[in-house]
Amino acid sequence: MAWTRDQLAARAAKELRDGFYVNLGIGIPTLVANHIPAGVNVTLQSENGMLGMGPYPYEDEIDPDLINAGKQTISELPHSSYFSSSDSFAMIRGGHINLSILGAMEVSQNGDLANWMVPGKMVKGMGGAMDLVAGVRRCVVVMDHCSKDGRSKLLKKCELPLTGVRVVDLIITDLGVFEVDKVGNSPLRLIELADGISVEEIAAKTQADFVVDLK
Amino acid sequence: MDKIYPSAQAALDGLIFNGARIMIGGFGFAGLPEDLIDALAKTNARQLTIIICDAGGNGAVLEKLFENRQVSKLITSYVGSDDMISARYLDGEFEVEFVPQGTLAEAIRCGGAGIPAFYTKTGVHTVVAAGKEHKLFAGIEYIMETAIRADIALIHAETADFEGNLTYKKTARNFNPIMATAATHTIVEVEKLVATGEIDPDNVHTPGIYVDRIIQSIIPKHIEHLKVRNV
């Protein structure tokens, strides 16, 4: 069985380390906050100007002035701080954030990422994604292995407009986990399979080159 | 000079013109100057360039500017949360210049700080880099981005005193303090107007030098995606 959204988020949460400052993207990455391992303390950064982002608020804590980058209401924690967008991206661009976990439309085998537009069809804008992938020390992509029409989202080369070049370190899909050589030109390394998924199934659904190095 | 104006309409009077470049603070609905946007939509100003972090959110007051066809160019990092604005963009009703959010923030900060340009890694080898100067520093490639300024900045703050010293609340700060520095005229709507001296000088987020006109905000705040934790 392919991993569910929650299982994907739980697998991504294993990338967290104690003391990390982490930025989580919109969608499945947001769910990673529900799976932080016991004994691991991480501080979540929200690029709209907050460190120490708390969970969704209780009814009596709801505040329109307290939202995450997905514009959802959130709560604050005793160690929270607020700052402007320029301070927030100084933090990101300046390499102070340990880990970014974000979604993707396409990823190439050398870590190029596309996640902000489909020409002529869908335009969202890059938001803070280009800044995050350029500035954060480690970048993990969480996504479905194939698009809704069944095409591989792991490609030799991205076809959509890029968010960043050679920026992705690890790809977690609903079928498995891949390490990326973003410096050289090695193929992806398949290091984990989702429960019940075979290497053959992944090979049939993957356009990018990869080698099998299961751990 | 008295910075306090009786209404949003009065605060815009004499400053808005066809073709004006207007910065609008806020991230989503947090810190969005809704009274001032609403008043801008009641003016006859056309061919506006709007500079905003993210455009709209379904039902946002910003949509009125697009319904009225007052906008010819949008400089933003995101239109994805507003169906009407993104559909009209895909129909070609107005031009959009997409700027990465951090680059937009820094370009506005520079615009207010007298710095004409800066280098950043953000967007290297993407469409954002097209036509821009590339330069290596310590072997790493950067692109040059230029500062952004505007004719008018529309700002939402929590508190102002009569000097125009401002404080913002929580994540409603976002682009407001930097935009307040980067326009020829800065107009601020506030939730609370207090006597000068009532804001602790140590806690002023935007000093009054940046603020030209102040109004009392009356439109209630909105929530785009209400999420609640169960007890």
Interface residues (C-beta under 8 A of the other chain):
Chain A: S46 E47 N48 G49 M50 P55 Y56 P57 Y58 E59 I62 D63 P64 D65 L66 I67 N68 A69 G70 K71 Q72 T73 I74 S75 E76 Y82 F83 S84 S85 S86 S88 F89 A90 I92 R93 W116 G120 K121 V123 K124 G125 M126 G127 G128 A129 M130 D131 A134 G135 P161 L162 T163 G164 V165
Chain B: F27 G28 F29 A30 G31 C53 D54 G57 T76 S77 Y78 V79 G80 S81 S86 Y89 L90 V96 F98 P100 Q101 G102 T103 L104 A105 E106 I108 R109 T120 K121 T122 G123 V124 H125 T126 V127 V128 E158 Y168 K169 K170 T171 A172 R173 N174 F175 N176 P177 I178 K221 H222 I223 E224 H225 L226 K227 V228 R229 V231
